[in-house]
């Protein structure tokens, strides 16, 4: 492992890879600072560019955007009470009160250091766990993959914080979208509506850019308007915390890193749930829980460490099993497929340069983010003053140009517009879009493995419960559905009692 990690650093320090790592974390910090855009929209917009890049450089850049956005997202949360990403929402609870107390610089410094520690611990988990899981998954057959992917889909829909039925509906919608194109065995056209351009299915780039790029821009224009945001001035001297702040933040940072690493591995959990869980843990273990919400350092350090750890550890199931932990991981999974690389247990052995180079780039990217977020904090604060009316037309323009450049197909532009309208409607109606994308990417894979399993068993459904691995994952899926139903019934009874 030491020699492989060393070769990974050699790959990551190649000039091109190092440059794209820097570009990724810089863009990630930028979109994280701006409220409402987020890593998912940025990755969707830049996905067409990766067609012209080497796979390792492309994934290093996209991953840098992913975890870089978590660093930048805390800036707007602390200074303006506006979370840059959903995972940074909990940071507002204590970060903004610290800002009003004149301690915005200290809060920004604590979040940056906590993010670095949380990310570093999760990278260690990735180094040791991903190869081990991949070795175990080499025993998987078609039935086992089917069970694991079904579990991932159900987990991704039921662990959403809103209505479970909405989450399941979006997963189903995504699976249906994945059926568009020619049948993989009979070559019979499905849902093409007479358009031969759809014979290979809907473009992942077009769907992702429409759902997450166009829709986020339109919804932010509707909700936020176009006026520049008012922000406080932050100096380098104000970033320095005192000894008490550092002492208080140590254990919350470590606990947040642990909980974030665990939640990142679970399909459907992601950094948002990890950050709220870390906040709840810190409030529970604190001797003075009443100080939370009033500017507690622990309420900033724990969640920020957790969301960065969750982002890094989300690559464990994505790379070792081919199961995305959240919607952003699903897009990164799609980026690998675009380059003809099959994520899964064989990735570690068939693409060692990509796997270990990506892991090594995480260390480099986290160090670069320290440099970007502490000495250059004034630059990011100034970016918040850019009027949104100057940003969204340019972003929409580059979305259309980017999606057209992939296949030189005008239909893809119409697909972007169509799914942009659908995504806007879903966001306004408070439907989750992330499960839709999970269903769109995993749906065809589930169909493929299900058909292969049935061919092996000559049509006998017993193959899906013939192995212990399949039984465990299908049992966990049923248990998850039952727990969700019971939780929904209890919530309904509680609401009725409150009304009464």
C-alpha positions in Angstrom: 0.0 0.0 0.0 2.9 2.4 0.8 4.4 1.9 -2.7 1.0 2.3 -4.3 0.3 5.5 -2.4 3.8 6.8 -3.3 3.0 6.1 -7.0 -0.3 8.0 -6.5 1.6 11.1 -5.2 3.9 10.8 -8.3 0.8 10.9 -10.5 -0.9 13.7 -8.5 2.2 15.8 -8.7 2.4 15.7 -12.5 2.1 19.3 -13.7 -1.2 18.7 -15.5 -2.9 16.9 -12.6 -1.6 19.5 -10.1 -2.9 22.3 -12.2 -6.4 20.7 -12.5 -6.4 20.0 -8.8 -5.8 23.7 -8.2 -8.5 24.6 -10.7 -10.9 22.2 -9.0 -10.5 23.4 -5.5 -10.5 27.1 -6.6 -13.7 26.7 -8.6 -15.2 24.6 -5.7 -14.4 27.4 -3.2 -15.9 30.0 -5.6 -19.2 28.1 -6.0 -19.3 27.3 -2.3 -19.0 31.0 -1.4 -21.9 32.0 -3.7 -25.1 31.0 -2.0 -27.4 28.6 -3.9 -25.1 27.3 -6.6 -23.3 24.4 -5.0 -20.8 21.7 -6.1 -23.4 19.7 -7.9 -24.5 22.5 -10.3 -20.8 23.4 -10.9 -19.8 19.8 -11.7 -22.8 19.4 -14.0 -21.8 22.6 -15.9 -18.1 21.5 -16.2 -18.8 17.9 -17.1 -18.6 18.5 -20.9 -15.0 19.9 -20.5 -13.9 16.5 -19.1 -14.5 14.9 -22.5 -11.3 16.5 -23.7 -9.2 15.6 -20.6 -7.4 12.6 -19.3 -9.6 10.5 -17.0 -7.3 11.0 -13.9 -7.1 14.8 -14.4 -10.8 15.1 -15.0 -11.7 13.2 -11.9 -9.2 15.1 -9.8 -10.7 18.4 -11.0 -14.3 17.4 -10.4 -13.5 15.9 -7.0 -11.7 19.1 -6.1 -14.9 21.1 -6.8 -16.8 18.6 -4.6 -14.8 19.0 -1.4 -13.7 22.6 -2.2 -17.3 23.7 -2.1 -17.6 22.5 1.5 -14.8 24.8 2.5 -16.2 27.8 0.7 -19.8 27.2 1.8 -19.1 28.2 5.3 -18.1 31.8 4.3 -21.6 33.0 3.4 -23.1 31.0 6.3 -21.0 32.8 8.8 -21.0 36.3 7.3 -24.6 36.6 6.1 -26.6 33.6 7.5 -26.9 32.3 4.0 -25.5 28.7 3.6 -23.4 28.3 0.5 -24.4 24.6 0.3 -27.1 22.6 2.1 -24.4 20.9 4.2 -23.3 24.3 5.6 -26.8 25.3 6.7 -26.2 24.1 10.3 -23.1 26.3 10.4 -25.4 29.3 10.4 -26.8 28.4 13.8 -23.6 29.4 15.6 -21.4 30.9 12.9 -23.7 33.9 12.2 -24.0 34.7 16.0 -20.2 34.7 16.2 -20.1 37.1 13.3 -22.6 39.5 15.0 -20.3 39.3 18.1 -17.4 40.6 16.0 -15.8 37.1 15.8 -16.4 36.3 12.1 -12.7 35.9 11.4 -12.3 33.4 14.3 -15.3 31.4 13.0 -13.9 31.3 9.5 -10.5 30.1 10.8 -12.1 27.4 12.9 -14.2 26.1 10.0 -11.1 26.0 7.7 -9.0 24.0 10.2 -11.9 21.7 11.1 -12.6 21.1 7.4 -8.9 20.2 6.9 -8.8 17.8 9.9 -12.1 16.2 8.9 -11.0 15.7 5.3 -7.6 14.3 6.3 -9.2 11.7 8.6 -11.7 10.6 6.0 -8.8 10.3 3.4 -7.1 7.8 5.8 -10.4 5.8 6.0 -10.5 5.9 2.2 -6.9 4.6 1.9 -7.6 1.6 4.2 -11.3 0.8 3.6 -11.7 1.2 -0.2 -9.2 -1.5 -1.2 -10.5 -3.8 1.5 -14.1 -3.3 0.4 -13.1 -3.8 -3.3 -11.4 -7.1 -2.4 -14.5 -8.3 -0.7 -16.7 -7.2 -3.5 -14.7 -9.3 -6.0 -17.0 -12.1 -4.8 -20.0 -10.3 -6.0 -22.0 -11.7 -8.9 -24.9 -10.2 -10.9 -27.4 -11.0 -8.1 -25.2 -9.4 -5.4 -24.8 -6.3 -7.4 -28.5 -6.1 -8.0 -29.1 -6.3 -4.2 -26.5 -3.7 -3.4 -27.8 -1.2 -6.0 -31.4 -1.6 -4.9 -30.3 -0.9 -1.4 -28.5 2.2 -2.6 -31.6 3.5 -4.4 -33.9 2.9 -1.5 -31.4 4.5 0.9 -31.0 7.5 -1.3 -34.7 8.1 -1.4 -35.8 7.3 2.1 -32.9 9.1 3.9 -34.0 12.4 2.4 -35.2 14.8 5.1 -38.6 15.5 3.4 -41.4 13.3 2.3 -40.3 9.7 1.7 -43.0 9.2 -0.9 -41.6 12.1 -2.9 -38.1 10.6 -2.6 -39.4 7.2 -3.9 -41.4 8.9 -6.7 -38.2 10.7 -7.8 -36.2 7.5 -7.8 -38.9 5.8 -9.9 -38.9 8.7 -12.3 -35.2 8.5 -12.7 -35.3 4.8 -13.4 -37.9 5.4 -16.1 -35.7 8.1 -17.7 -32.8 5.5 -17.7 -35.0 3.2 -19.9 -34.9 5.7 -22.8 -33.0 4.2 -25.8 -32.5 0.8 -27.3 -33.0 -2.3 -25.2 -29.6 -3.7 -24.3 -30.5 -7.2 -25.4 -33.2 -7.0 -28.1 -32.2 -3.5 -29.5 -35.9 -2.6 -29.4 -36.5 1.2 -29.1 -38.0 2.4 -25.8 -39.5 5.8 -25.1 -37.7 7.3 -28.1 -40.9 9.1 -29.5 -39.6 8.7 -33.1 -36.3 10.5 -32.4 -33.3 8.5 -33.6 -31.0 10.8 -31.6 -32.3 9.1 -28.4 -31.3 5.6 -29.5 -28.3 5.8 -27.0 -30.5 7.2 -24.3 -30.7 10.6 -22.7 -27.3 12.3 -22.2 -26.2 12.3 -18.6 -24.5 15.7 -19.1 -27.7 17.2 -20.5 -29.9 15.8 -17.8 -27.6 16.8 -14.9 -27.0 20.3 -16.3 -30.7 20.9 -16.7 -31.8 19.5 -13.3 -29.0 21.0 -11.2 -27.5 23.9 -13.3 -30.4 25.6 -15.0 -33.0 24.9 -12.3 -30.7 26.2 -9.4 -30.0 29.4 -11.4 -33.7 30.0 -12.1 -34.9 29.3 -8.6 -32.2 31.6 -7.1 -33.2 34.4 -9.5 -36.8 34.0 -8.4 -36.0 33.8 -4.7 -33.0 36.1 -4.2 -33.4 38.8 -6.8 -30.3 40.4 -8.3 -29.1 42.9 -5.8 -25.5 42.5 -4.4 -25.3 41.1 -0.9 -24.0 43.1 2.1 -21.1 41.5 3.8 -18.8 42.4 6.7 -15.1 43.2 6.3 -12.7 40.5 7.5 -9.0 41.1 8.1 -6.2 38.6 8.5 -5.6 39.7 12.1 -9.2 38.9 13.0 -8.8 35.3 11.9 -6.5 34.5 14.8 -8.4 32.5 17.6 -7.3 32.5 21.2 -6.2 29.4 23.1 -9.6 28.8 24.6 -11.2 28.6 21.1 -8.6 26.1 19.9 -8.9 24.0 23.0 -12.7 23.9 22.8 -12.7 23.0 19.1 -10.3 20.0 19.2 -12.7 17.2 20.3 -15.7 18.5 18.4 -13.5 18.4 15.3 -12.4 14.8 15.9 -16.0 13.6 16.7 -17.3 15.4 13.6 -14.6 13.7 11.5 -15.6 10.3 12.8 -19.4 10.7 12.3 -18.8 12.3 8.9 -16.6 9.5 7.7 -19.3 6.9 8.7 -22.2 8.9 7.2 -20.3 9.4 4.0 -19.9 5.7 3.4 -23.7 5.1 3.7 -25.6 5.5 0.4 -28.0 8.4 0.6 -26.7 10.0 3.7 -24.2 12.5 2.5 -22.6 15.6 4.0 -25.9 17.4 4.9 -27.1 14.6 7.3 -23.5 14.3 8.6 -23.3 17.9 9.6 -26.7 18.0 11.4 -25.8 14.7 13.2 -22.5 16.2 14.3 -24.3 19.3 15.6 -26.8 17.2 17.6 -23.9 15.1 19.1 -22.0 18.2 20.2 -25.1 19.7 21.8 -25.8 16.4 23.6 -22.3 15.9 25.0 -21.9 19.6 25.9 -21.9 20.6 29.6 -23.6 23.9 28.6 -26.0 23.1 25.8 -27.8 26.4 26.3 -24.9 28.2 24.6 -25.6 26.5 21.2 -27.3 28.9 18.8 -25.6 31.9 20.5 -22.1 31.6 19.0 -20.7 28.3 20.3 -17.3 27.3 18.7 -18.3 23.6 19.0 -21.4 24.3 16.9 -19.1 25.5 14.1 -16.2 23.0 14.4 -18.1 19.8 14.6 -20.5 20.2 11.6 -17.8 21.6 9.3 -15.4 18.7 10.1 -18.3 16.3 9.5 -19.4 17.6 6.1 -15.9 17.6 4.7 -15.2 14.1 6.1 -18.5 12.9 4.5 -17.5 14.3 1.1 -14.2 12.5 1.2 -15.5 9.1 2.5 -18.3 9.2 -0.1 -15.7 8.0 -2.6 -15.4 4.7 -0.7 -18.6 3.1 -2.0 -18.4 5.1 -5.3 -15.0 3.8 -6.2 -15.0 0.3 -4.6 -18.6 -0.7 -5.3 -19.7 1.6 -8.0 -22.5 2.8 -5.7 -22.7 6.6 -5.4 -23.2 7.9 -1.9 -25.1 11.0 -3.0 -26.1 12.9 -6.1 -22.7 14.5 -6.6 -21.0 11.2 -6.3 -23.5 9.9 -9.0 -22.3 12.6 -11.4 -18.7 11.7 -10.7 -19.6 8.1 -11.3 -21.1 9.1 -14.6 -17.9 11.0 -15.5 -15.9 7.8 -15.1 -18.4 5.9 -17.3 -18.0 8.7 -20.0 -14.3 7.8 -20.2 -15.1 4.1 -20.5 -13.9 3.3 -17.0 -16.1 0.9 -15.0 -16.1 1.8 -11.3 -16.3 -1.1 -8.9 -14.1 -3.7 -7.2 -11.8 -4.0 -10.2 -11.0 -0.3 -10.4 -8.2 -0.6 -7.8 -6.4 -3.2 -9.8 -7.3 -2.2 -13.4 -6.8 1.6 -12.9 -4.3 1.9 -10.0 -2.9 5.1 -11.4 -6.3 6.8 -11.3 -7.3 5.4 -7.9 -4.2 6.2 -6.0 -3.6 9.4 -7.9 -7.0 10.6 -6.9 -6.5 9.8 -3.2 -3.1 11.5 -3.3 -4.7 14.6 -4.9 -7.1 14.8 -1.9 -4.2 15.5 0.4 -2.8 18.1 -2.0 -6.2 19.7 -2.5 -6.8 20.0 1.2 -3.4 21.8 1.6 -4.3 24.1 -1.3 -7.6 24.9 0.3 -5.8 25.9 3.5 -3.8 28.4 1.5 -6.9 29.6 -0.4 -9.2 30.0 2.6 -6.9 31.7 5.2 -4.6 34.2 3.5 -7.1 34.9 0.6 -10.2 35.2 2.7 -10.6 38.8 1.7 -10.9 37.8 -2.0 -13.8 35.4 -1.2 -15.6 37.9 0.9 -15.4 40.4 -2.0 -16.9 37.8 -4.4 -20.1 38.0 -2.4 -20.6 41.5 -3.6 -21.0 40.5 -7.2 -24.6 41.1 -8.4 -26.3 37.9 -9.3 -27.7 39.5 -12.5 -24.2 39.6 -13.8 -23.6 35.9 -13.0 -26.7 33.9 -14.1 -26.8 35.0 -17.8 -23.1 33.9 -18.2 -23.7 30.6 -16.5 -26.8 29.8 -18.7 -24.8 30.7 -21.8 -21.9 28.4 -20.9 -24.3 25.6 -20.0 -25.8 25.6 -23.5 -22.4 25.9 -25.2 -21.0 23.1 -23.0 -23.8 20.6 -23.6 -23.8 21.3 -27.4 -20.0 20.7 -27.6 -20.3 17.2 -26.3 -22.1 15.6 -29.3 -22.6 18.7 -31.5 -26.3 17.9 -31.2 -28.9 20.6 -30.9 -31.3 18.1 -29.3 -29.1 18.1 -26.2 -29.7 21.8 -25.7 -33.5 21.2 -25.8 -33.0 18.4 -23.3 -31.2 20.8 -21.0 -34.0 23.4 -21.3 -36.7 20.7 -20.8 -35.1 19.3 -17.6 -34.2 22.8 -16.4 -38.0 23.5 -16.5 -38.8 20.2 -14.8 -36.1 20.8 -12.1 -37.3 24.3 -11.4 -40.9 23.0 -10.9 -39.6 20.2 -8.7 -37.6 22.6 -6.5 -40.5 25.0 -6.1 -42.8 22.1 -5.2 -40.1 20.9 -2.7 -39.4 17.6 -4.5 -35.9 16.2 -4.1 -33.9 16.1 -7.3 -31.0 14.1 -6.0 -32.9 10.7 -5.9 -34.0 11.3 -9.5 -30.4 11.4 -10.7 -29.5 8.4 -8.6 -32.3 6.5 -10.3 -31.3 7.7 -13.7 -27.7 6.4 -13.3 -28.3 3.3 -11.3 -31.5 2.2 -13.1 -29.8 0.8 -16.2 -27.1 -0.9 -14.1 -29.8 -2.5 -12.0 -31.6 -3.7 -15.1 -28.4 -5.1 -16.6 -27.5 -7.1 -13.4 -31.1 -8.3 -12.9 -31.2 -9.6 -16.5 -27.8 -11.3 -16.2 -28.8 -12.9 -13.0 -32.1 -14.3 -14.5 -30.1 -15.6 -17.5 -27.7 -17.4 -15.2 -30.6 -19.0 -13.2 -32.8 -19.6 -16.3 -35.5 -17.4 -15.0 -35.6 -18.6 -11.4 -36.0 -15.7 -8.9 -34.4 -17.7 -6.1 -31.0 -16.5 -7.4 -31.6 -13.1 -5.7 -31.7 -14.7 -2.3 -29.3 -17.6 -2.9 -26.2 -15.9 -1.3 -25.6 -14.4 2.1 -24.6 -11.1 0.6 -27.8 -10.8 -1.4 -29.9 -11.8 1.6 -28.2 -9.2 3.8 -28.6 -6.3 1.4 -32.2 -7.1 0.4 -33.1 -7.6 4.1 -31.5 -4.2 4.9 -33.6 -2.7 2.1 -36.8 -4.2 3.5 -35.9 -3.1 7.0 -35.2 0.4 5.8 -38.6 0.6 4.1 -40.3 -0.7 7.2 -38.5 1.8 9.5 -39.5 4.6 7.1 -43.1 3.6 7.1 -43.2 3.4 10.9 -41.4 6.7 11.2 -44.0 8.3 8.9 -46.9 6.9 10.9 -45.4 8.2 14.1 -44.8 11.6 12.6 -48.4 11.7 11.4 -49.8 10.8 14.9 -47.6 13.5 16.5 -48.9 16.1 14.1 -52.5 15.1 14.8 -51.9 15.3 18.5 -50.4 18.8 18.1 -53.4 19.9 16.1 -55.7 18.5 18.7 
